[in-house]
Amino acid sequence: MASTLEVLAKCARICCICREFKPLYVQVHHIREKADRGTDDFDNLIPVYID
């Protein structure tokens, strides 16, 4: 199980969609939602800029 801080550190707080550095606005979300049997594993987490 990966932590939010691990994901943010690995991506250097850069959004994987827009590729912009937004350190205060990047959040970690699931690629496959937990409701759809997604996990908290590192491979299922994605850093996304939310505005």
C-alpha distance matrix in Angstrom:
0.0 3.8 6.7 9.9 11.8 10.1 10.9 14.3 15.1 14.6 16.7 19.1 19.2 21.0 20.9 20.1 22.9 25.7 24.7 26.0 25.0 24.6 22.7 23.4 22.8 19.7 16.9 13.5 13.8 12.4 14.4 14.6 14.8 13.1 16.7 17.1 14.3 11.7 8.0 5.4 4.6 6.6 9.6 9.9 10.2 13.7 15.7 18.8 22.1 23.3 27.0
3.8 0.0 3.8 6.7 8.3 6.4 7.2 10.6 11.4 11.0 13.2 15.4 15.5 17.5 17.6 17.2 20.2 22.8 21.5 22.6 21.4 21.1 19.1 20.0 19.7 16.4 14.1 10.9 11.9 11.5 13.6 14.7 15.1 14.1 18.0 18.4 16.1 13.0 9.7 6.2 5.4 5.0 8.7 9.3 8.3 11.2 12.7 16.1 19.1 20.6 24.3
6.7 3.8 0.0 3.8 5.4 5.2 6.6 8.8 10.0 10.9 12.8 14.3 13.8 16.4 16.8 17.2 20.1 22.3 21.1 21.5 19.8 19.1 16.7 17.2 17.2 14.4 12.0 9.4 11.3 11.9 14.7 16.1 15.9 15.0 18.7 19.7 18.0 14.8 11.8 8.0 8.5 7.8 11.5 11.5 9.3 11.5 11.9 15.1 17.6 18.9 22.3
9.9 6.7 3.8 0.0 3.8 5.4 5.3 6.2 8.6 10.0 10.9 12.1 10.8 13.5 13.7 14.7 17.4 19.2 18.3 18.3 16.7 15.5 13.3 13.5 13.4 10.7 8.4 6.3 9.0 10.8 13.7 15.7 15.3 15.1 18.7 19.8 18.7 15.4 13.0 9.4 10.4 9.1 12.2 11.6 8.5 9.6 9.1 11.9 14.1 15.3 18.7
11.8 8.3 5.4 3.8 0.0 3.8 5.5 5.1 6.0 8.5 10.0 10.2 9.7 13.0 14.3 15.6 18.6 20.0 18.3 18.1 15.7 14.9 12.1 12.9 13.7 11.3 10.1 9.0 12.3 14.2 16.8 19.1 19.0 18.9 22.4 23.5 22.3 18.9 16.3 12.6 12.9 10.9 14.2 14.4 11.3 11.9 10.6 13.6 15.2 16.9 20.0
10.1 6.4 5.2 5.4 3.8 0.0 3.8 5.5 5.2 6.1 8.7 9.8 10.4 13.1 14.4 14.9 18.3 20.0 18.1 18.5 16.5 16.5 14.1 15.6 16.1 13.1 12.1 10.1 12.9 14.1 16.0 18.3 18.9 18.8 22.6 23.1 21.5 18.0 15.2 11.7 10.9 8.4 11.7 12.8 10.2 11.1 10.7 14.3 16.5 18.7 22.0
10.9 7.2 6.6 5.3 5.5 3.8 0.0 3.8 5.5 5.2 6.2 8.4 8.4 10.4 11.1 11.3 14.6 16.6 14.9 15.6 14.2 14.3 12.6 14.3 14.0 10.5 9.5 7.3 10.0 11.2 12.8 15.6 16.4 17.0 20.7 20.9 19.8 16.1 14.0 10.8 10.1 7.0 9.6 10.3 7.3 7.5 7.1 10.8 13.4 15.7 19.2
14.3 10.6 8.8 6.2 5.1 5.5 3.8 0.0 3.8 5.5 5.3 5.8 5.1 8.0 9.5 10.9 14.1 15.2 13.3 13.2 11.2 11.0 8.9 10.8 11.1 8.0 8.0 7.4 10.9 13.2 15.0 18.0 18.5 19.4 22.9 23.4 22.7 19.0 17.2 14.0 13.8 10.8 13.1 13.4 10.0 9.0 6.8 9.9 11.4 14.0 17.1
15.1 11.4 10.0 8.6 6.0 5.2 5.5 3.8 0.0 3.8 5.5 5.0 6.6 9.5 11.9 13.0 16.5 17.4 14.8 14.7 12.3 12.9 10.5 13.0 14.0 11.3 11.8 11.1 14.5 16.4 17.9 20.9 21.7 22.4 25.9 26.3 25.3 21.6 19.3 16.0 15.2 11.9 14.3 15.6 12.6 11.9 10.1 13.3 14.7 17.4 20.3
14.6 11.0 10.9 10.0 8.5 6.1 5.2 5.5 3.8 0.0 3.8 5.6 7.9 9.3 11.4 11.4 15.2 16.4 13.7 14.6 13.0 14.3 12.7 15.5 15.8 12.6 13.0 11.6 14.3 15.6 16.3 19.4 20.8 21.7 25.3 25.1 24.0 20.3 18.2 15.4 13.7 10.1 11.8 13.7 11.3 10.6 9.6 13.1 15.1 18.2 21.4
16.7 13.2 12.8 10.9 10.0 8.7 6.2 5.3 5.5 3.8 0.0 3.8 5.3 5.7 7.7 8.0 11.7 12.7 9.9 10.9 9.7 11.3 10.5 13.5 13.3 10.0 11.1 10.4 13.0 14.7 15.1 18.6 20.0 21.6 24.9 24.6 24.1 20.3 18.9 16.3 15.1 11.5 12.5 13.7 10.9 9.0 7.2 10.2 11.9 15.3 18.3
19.1 15.4 14.3 12.1 10.2 9.8 8.4 5.8 5.0 5.6 3.8 0.0 3.8 5.5 8.8 10.4 13.7 13.7 10.6 10.3 7.9 9.6 8.2 11.6 12.4 9.9 11.9 12.2 15.4 17.6 18.4 21.9 23.0 24.4 27.7 27.8 27.3 23.6 22.0 19.1 18.2 14.7 16.1 17.2 14.1 12.1 9.5 11.8 12.4 15.8 18.2
19.2 15.5 13.8 10.8 9.7 10.4 8.4 5.1 6.6 7.9 5.3 3.8 0.0 3.8 6.5 9.1 11.8 11.7 9.5 8.6 6.1 6.5 5.2 8.3 8.6 6.1 8.5 9.6 12.9 15.7 16.8 20.4 21.0 22.6 25.7 26.1 26.0 22.3 21.1 18.2 18.1 14.9 16.3 16.5 13.0 10.6 7.2 8.8 8.9 12.1 14.5
21.0 17.5 16.4 13.5 13.0 13.1 10.4 8.0 9.5 9.3 5.7 5.5 3.8 0.0 3.8 6.3 8.8 8.3 5.7 5.4 4.5 6.3 7.2 10.3 9.6 7.1 9.9 10.9 13.4 16.0 16.2 20.0 21.1 23.2 26.1 26.0 26.3 22.6 21.9 19.5 19.1 15.9 16.4 16.6 13.5 10.3 7.1 7.9 7.9 11.6 13.8
20.9 17.6 16.8 13.7 14.3 14.4 11.1 9.5 11.9 11.4 7.7 8.8 6.5 3.8 0.0 3.8 5.4 5.7 4.9 5.6 6.6 7.3 9.1 11.1 9.1 6.3 8.5 9.5 11.1 13.6 13.6 17.3 18.4 20.9 23.5 23.3 24.0 20.5 20.3 18.4 18.4 15.5 15.5 15.0 12.0 8.4 5.4 4.8 5.3 9.0 11.5
20.1 17.2 17.2 14.7 15.6 14.9 11.3 10.9 13.0 11.4 8.0 10.4 9.1 6.3 3.8 0.0 3.8 6.1 5.3 8.0 9.7 11.0 12.6 14.8 12.6 9.5 10.7 10.4 11.1 12.6 11.6 15.4 17.2 19.9 22.5 21.7 22.3 18.8 18.9 17.6 17.0 14.1 13.2 13.0 10.8 7.1 5.9 6.1 8.1 11.5 14.2
22.9 20.2 20.1 17.4 18.6 18.3 14.6 14.1 16.5 15.2 11.7 13.7 11.8 8.8 5.4 3.8 0.0 3.8 5.7 8.3 11.0 11.8 14.3 15.9 13.1 10.7 11.9 12.1 12.1 13.6 12.2 15.8 17.4 20.6 22.6 21.8 23.0 19.8 20.6 19.7 19.5 17.0 15.8 14.9 13.0 9.3 8.3 6.6 7.7 10.4 12.6
25.7 22.8 22.3 19.2 20.0 20.0 16.6 15.2 17.4 16.4 12.7 13.7 11.7 8.3 5.7 6.1 3.8 0.0 3.8 5.5 8.9 10.0 13.2 14.9 12.3 10.9 13.1 14.3 14.9 16.9 15.9 19.4 20.8 23.9 25.9 25.3 26.6 23.4 24.0 22.8 22.7 20.0 19.1 18.4 16.1 12.3 10.4 8.3 7.6 10.5 11.7
24.7 21.5 21.1 18.3 18.3 18.1 14.9 13.3 14.8 13.7 9.9 10.6 9.5 5.7 4.9 5.3 5.7 3.8 0.0 3.8 6.8 9.2 11.8 14.4 12.6 10.7 13.3 14.3 15.6 17.6 16.8 20.5 22.1 24.9 27.3 26.7 27.6 24.1 24.1 22.6 22.0 18.9 18.2 18.3 15.9 12.2 10.0 9.2 8.9 12.4 14.0
26.0 22.6 21.5 18.3 18.1 18.5 15.6 13.2 14.7 14.6 10.9 10.3 8.6 5.4 5.6 8.0 8.3 5.5 3.8 0.0 3.8 6.0 9.2 11.6 10.3 9.4 12.8 14.6 16.5 19.1 19.0 22.7 23.8 26.4 28.8 28.6 29.5 26.0 25.9 23.9 23.8 20.7 20.6 20.5 17.6 13.9 10.9 9.7 8.0 11.3 12.2
25.0 21.4 19.8 16.7 15.7 16.5 14.2 11.2 12.3 13.0 9.7 7.9 6.1 4.5 6.6 9.7 11.0 8.9 6.8 3.8 0.0 3.8 6.0 9.1 9.0 8.3 11.9 14.0 16.6 19.6 20.0 23.7 24.5 26.7 29.4 29.6 30.1 26.5 25.9 23.5 23.4 20.2 20.8 20.9 17.6 14.3 10.9 10.4 8.7 12.0 13.0
24.6 21.1 19.1 15.5 14.9 16.5 14.3 11.0 12.9 14.3 11.3 9.6 6.5 6.3 7.3 11.0 11.8 10.0 9.2 6.0 3.8 0.0 3.8 5.7 5.4 5.9 9.7 12.6 15.3 18.7 19.7 23.2 23.4 25.5 28.0 28.6 29.3 25.8 25.3 22.8 23.3 20.5 21.4 20.9 17.3 14.3 10.5 9.4 6.9 9.3 10.1
22.7 19.1 16.7 13.3 12.1 14.1 12.6 8.9 10.5 12.7 10.5 8.2 5.2 7.2 9.1 12.6 14.3 13.2 11.8 9.2 6.0 3.8 0.0 3.8 5.7 5.9 9.1 11.9 15.2 18.6 20.1 23.5 23.5 25.1 27.8 28.7 29.0 25.5 24.4 21.5 22.0 19.3 20.9 20.6 16.8 14.4 10.6 10.6 8.9 11.0 12.3
23.4 20.0 17.2 13.5 12.9 15.6 14.3 10.8 13.0 15.5 13.5 11.6 8.3 10.3 11.1 14.8 15.9 14.9 14.4 11.6 9.1 5.7 3.8 0.0 3.8 6.0 8.5 11.9 15.0 18.6 20.6 23.7 23.1 24.5 27.0 28.4 28.9 25.6 24.6 21.7 22.9 20.7 22.4 21.5 17.7 15.5 11.8 11.2 9.0 9.8 10.7
22.8 19.7 17.2 13.4 13.7 16.1 14.0 11.1 14.0 15.8 13.3 12.4 8.6 9.6 9.1 12.6 13.1 12.3 12.6 10.3 9.0 5.4 5.7 3.8 0.0 3.8 6.4 10.0 12.5 16.2 18.0 21.0 20.4 22.2 24.4 25.6 26.5 23.3 22.9 20.4 21.8 19.7 20.9 19.6 15.9 13.4 9.9 8.3 5.6 6.0 7.2
19.7 16.4 14.4 10.7 11.3 13.1 10.5 8.0 11.3 12.6 10.0 9.9 6.1 7.1 6.3 9.5 10.7 10.9 10.7 9.4 8.3 5.9 5.9 6.0 3.8 0.0 3.8 6.9 9.6 13.2 14.8 18.0 17.9 19.7 22.2 23.1 23.7 20.3 19.8 17.3 18.3 16.0 17.2 16.0 12.4 9.7 6.1 5.3 4.4 6.3 9.1
16.9 14.1 12.0 8.4 10.1 12.1 9.5 8.0 11.8 13.0 11.1 11.9 8.5 9.9 8.5 10.7 11.9 13.1 13.3 12.8 11.9 9.7 9.1 8.5 6.4 3.8 0.0 3.8 6.4 10.2 12.4 15.3 14.6 16.2 18.8 19.9 20.4 17.1 16.5 14.1 15.6 14.0 15.4 13.6 10.0 8.2 5.6 5.4 6.3 6.9 10.4
13.5 10.9 9.4 6.3 9.0 10.1 7.3 7.4 11.1 11.6 10.4 12.2 9.6 10.9 9.5 10.4 12.1 14.3 14.3 14.6 14.0 12.6 11.9 11.9 10.0 6.9 3.8 0.0 3.8 7.0 9.6 12.3 12.0 13.3 16.3 17.1 17.2 13.8 12.9 10.5 11.9 10.4 11.8 10.0 6.3 5.5 4.5 6.2 8.8 9.8 13.5
13.8 11.9 11.3 9.0 12.3 12.9 10.0 10.9 14.5 14.3 13.0 15.4 12.9 13.4 11.1 11.1 12.1 14.9 15.6 16.5 16.6 15.3 15.2 15.0 12.5 9.6 6.4 3.8 0.0 3.8 6.6 8.9 8.4 10.2 12.9 13.6 14.1 10.9 10.9 9.5 11.3 10.7 11.2 8.4 5.6 5.3 6.4 7.0 10.0 10.3 14.1
12.4 11.5 11.9 10.8 14.2 14.1 11.2 13.2 16.4 15.6 14.7 17.6 15.7 16.0 13.6 12.6 13.6 16.9 17.6 19.1 19.6 18.7 18.6 18.6 16.2 13.2 10.2 7.0 3.8 0.0 3.8 5.4 5.4 7.4 10.3 10.3 10.6 7.2 7.8 7.5 9.2 9.4 9.2 5.6 4.7 6.1 8.9 9.8 13.3 13.7 17.3
14.4 13.6 14.7 13.7 16.8 16.0 12.8 15.0 17.9 16.3 15.1 18.4 16.8 16.2 13.6 11.6 12.2 15.9 16.8 19.0 20.0 19.7 20.1 20.6 18.0 14.8 12.4 9.6 6.6 3.8 0.0 3.8 6.2 9.1 11.4 10.2 10.8 7.6 9.2 9.8 10.4 10.3 8.5 5.3 5.8 6.3 9.7 10.4 14.0 14.8 18.3
14.6 14.7 16.1 15.7 19.1 18.3 15.6 18.0 20.9 19.4 18.6 21.9 20.4 20.0 17.3 15.4 15.8 19.4 20.5 22.7 23.7 23.2 23.5 23.7 21.0 18.0 15.3 12.3 8.9 5.4 3.8 0.0 3.8 6.5 8.3 6.5 7.3 4.8 7.6 9.6 10.6 11.7 10.0 6.5 8.3 9.9 13.3 13.9 17.3 17.6 21.0
14.8 15.1 15.9 15.3 19.0 18.9 16.4 18.5 21.7 20.8 20.0 23.0 21.0 21.1 18.4 17.2 17.4 20.8 22.1 23.8 24.5 23.4 23.5 23.1 20.4 17.9 14.6 12.0 8.4 5.4 6.2 3.8 0.0 3.8 5.3 5.3 6.7 5.0 7.7 9.4 11.7 13.3 12.5 8.7 9.6 11.3 14.1 14.3 17.4 17.0 20.2
13.1 14.1 15.0 15.1 18.9 18.8 17.0 19.4 22.4 21.7 21.6 24.4 22.6 23.2 20.9 19.9 20.6 23.9 24.9 26.4 26.7 25.5 25.1 24.5 22.2 19.7 16.2 13.3 10.2 7.4 9.1 6.5 3.8 0.0 3.8 5.2 5.0 4.1 6.0 8.0 10.9 13.4 13.2 9.7 10.8 13.3 16.1 16.9 19.9 19.4 22.7
16.7 18.0 18.7 18.7 22.4 22.6 20.7 22.9 25.9 25.3 24.9 27.7 25.7 26.1 23.5 22.5 22.6 25.9 27.3 28.8 29.4 28.0 27.8 27.0 24.4 22.2 18.8 16.3 12.9 10.3 11.4 8.3 5.3 3.8 0.0 3.8 5.5 6.8 9.4 11.8 14.5 17.1 16.6 13.1 14.3 16.4 19.0 19.2 22.0 21.0 24.0
17.1 18.4 19.7 19.8 23.5 23.1 20.9 23.4 26.3 25.1 24.6 27.8 26.1 26.0 23.3 21.7 21.8 25.3 26.7 28.6 29.6 28.6 28.7 28.4 25.6 23.1 19.9 17.1 13.6 10.3 10.2 6.5 5.3 5.2 3.8 0.0 3.8 5.6 9.1 12.2 14.1 16.5 15.3 11.9 13.9 16.0 19.1 19.4 22.5 22.0 25.0
14.3 16.1 18.0 18.7 22.3 21.5 19.8 22.7 25.3 24.0 24.1 27.3 26.0 26.3 24.0 22.3 23.0 26.6 27.6 29.5 30.1 29.3 29.0 28.9 26.5 23.7 20.4 17.2 14.1 10.6 10.8 7.3 6.7 5.0 5.5 3.8 0.0 3.8 6.5 10.1 11.7 14.6 13.7 10.8 13.2 16.0 19.3 20.4 23.7 23.6 26.9
11.7 13.0 14.8 15.4 18.9 18.0 16.1 19.0 21.6 20.3 20.3 23.6 22.3 22.6 20.5 18.8 19.8 23.4 24.1 26.0 26.5 25.8 25.5 25.6 23.3 20.3 17.1 13.8 10.9 7.2 7.6 4.8 5.0 4.1 6.8 5.6 3.8 0.0 3.8 7.0 8.5 11.1 10.2 7.1 9.5 12.3 15.7 17.0 20.5 20.7 24.2
8.0 9.7 11.8 13.0 16.3 15.2 14.0 17.2 19.3 18.2 18.9 22.0 21.1 21.9 20.3 18.9 20.6 24.0 24.1 25.9 25.9 25.3 24.4 24.6 22.9 19.8 16.5 12.9 10.9 7.8 9.2 7.6 7.7 6.0 9.4 9.1 6.5 3.8 0.0 3.8 5.4 8.6 8.8 6.4 8.5 12.0 15.2 17.2 20.7 21.2 24.9
5.4 6.2 8.0 9.4 12.6 11.7 10.8 14.0 16.0 15.4 16.3 19.1 18.2 19.5 18.4 17.6 19.7 22.8 22.6 23.9 23.5 22.8 21.5 21.7 20.4 17.3 14.1 10.5 9.5 7.5 9.8 9.6 9.4 8.0 11.8 12.2 10.1 7.0 3.8 0.0 3.8 6.5 8.2 6.4 6.8 10.5 13.1 15.5 18.9 19.6 23.3
4.6 5.4 8.5 10.4 12.9 10.9 10.1 13.8 15.2 13.7 15.1 18.2 18.1 19.1 18.4 17.0 19.5 22.7 22.0 23.8 23.4 23.3 22.0 22.9 21.8 18.3 15.6 11.9 11.3 9.2 10.4 10.6 11.7 10.9 14.5 14.1 11.7 8.5 5.4 3.8 0.0 3.8 5.5 5.5 6.8 10.5 13.3 16.3 19.9 21.2 25.0
6.6 5.0 7.8 9.1 10.9 8.4 7.0 10.8 11.9 10.1 11.5 14.7 14.9 15.9 15.5 14.1 17.0 20.0 18.9 20.7 20.2 20.5 19.3 20.7 19.7 16.0 14.0 10.4 10.7 9.4 10.3 11.7 13.3 13.4 17.1 16.5 14.6 11.1 8.6 6.5 3.8 0.0 3.8 5.4 5.4 8.3 10.8 14.2 17.7 19.7 23.4
9.6 8.7 11.5 12.2 14.2 11.7 9.6 13.1 14.3 11.8 12.5 16.1 16.3 16.4 15.5 13.2 15.8 19.1 18.2 20.6 20.8 21.4 20.9 22.4 20.9 17.2 15.4 11.8 11.2 9.2 8.5 10.0 12.5 13.2 16.6 15.3 13.7 10.2 8.8 8.2 5.5 3.8 0.0 3.8 5.7 8.1 11.3 14.3 18.0 20.0 23.8
9.9 9.3 11.5 11.6 14.4 12.8 10.3 13.4 15.6 13.7 13.7 17.2 16.5 16.6 15.0 13.0 14.9 18.4 18.3 20.5 20.9 20.9 20.6 21.5 19.6 16.0 13.6 10.0 8.4 5.6 5.3 6.5 8.7 9.7 13.1 11.9 10.8 7.1 6.4 6.4 5.5 5.4 3.8 0.0 3.8 6.7 10.4 12.7 16.5 17.9 21.7
10.2 8.3 9.3 8.5 11.3 10.2 7.3 10.0 12.6 11.3 10.9 14.1 13.0 13.5 12.0 10.8 13.0 16.1 15.9 17.6 17.6 17.3 16.8 17.7 15.9 12.4 10.0 6.3 5.6 4.7 5.8 8.3 9.6 10.8 14.3 13.9 13.2 9.5 8.5 6.8 6.8 5.4 5.7 3.8 0.0 3.8 7.0 9.6 13.3 14.8 18.6
13.7 11.2 11.5 9.6 11.9 11.1 7.5 9.0 11.9 10.6 9.0 12.1 10.6 10.3 8.4 7.1 9.3 12.3 12.2 13.9 14.3 14.3 14.4 15.5 13.4 9.7 8.2 5.5 5.3 6.1 6.3 9.9 11.3 13.3 16.4 16.0 16.0 12.3 12.0 10.5 10.5 8.3 8.1 6.7 3.8 0.0 3.8 6.2 10.0 12.0 15.7
15.7 12.7 11.9 9.1 10.6 10.7 7.1 6.8 10.1 9.6 7.2 9.5 7.2 7.1 5.4 5.9 8.3 10.4 10.0 10.9 10.9 10.5 10.6 11.8 9.9 6.1 5.6 4.5 6.4 8.9 9.7 13.3 14.1 16.1 19.0 19.1 19.3 15.7 15.2 13.1 13.3 10.8 11.3 10.4 7.0 3.8 0.0 3.8 7.0 9.6 13.1
18.8 16.1 15.1 11.9 13.6 14.3 10.8 9.9 13.3 13.1 10.2 11.8 8.8 7.9 4.8 6.1 6.6 8.3 9.2 9.7 10.4 9.4 10.6 11.2 8.3 5.3 5.4 6.2 7.0 9.8 10.4 13.9 14.3 16.9 19.2 19.4 20.4 17.0 17.2 15.5 16.3 14.2 14.3 12.7 9.6 6.2 3.8 0.0 3.8 6.2 9.7
22.1 19.1 17.6 14.1 15.2 16.5 13.4 11.4 14.7 15.1 11.9 12.4 8.9 7.9 5.3 8.1 7.7 7.6 8.9 8.0 8.7 6.9 8.9 9.0 5.6 4.4 6.3 8.8 10.0 13.3 14.0 17.3 17.4 19.9 22.0 22.5 23.7 20.5 20.7 18.9 19.9 17.7 18.0 16.5 13.3 10.0 7.0 3.8 0.0 3.8 6.5
23.3 20.6 18.9 15.3 16.9 18.7 15.7 14.0 17.4 18.2 15.3 15.8 12.1 11.6 9.0 11.5 10.4 10.5 12.4 11.3 12.0 9.3 11.0 9.8 6.0 6.3 6.9 9.8 10.3 13.7 14.8 17.6 17.0 19.4 21.0 22.0 23.6 20.7 21.2 19.6 21.2 19.7 20.0 17.9 14.8 12.0 9.6 6.2 3.8 0.0 3.8
27.0 24.3 22.3 18.7 20.0 22.0 19.2 17.1 20.3 21.4 18.3 18.2 14.5 13.8 11.5 14.2 12.6 11.7 14.0 12.2 13.0 10.1 12.3 10.7 7.2 9.1 10.4 13.5 14.1 17.3 18.3 21.0 20.2 22.7 24.0 25.0 26.9 24.2 24.9 23.3 25.0 23.4 23.8 21.7 18.6 15.7 13.1 9.7 6.5 3.8 0.0
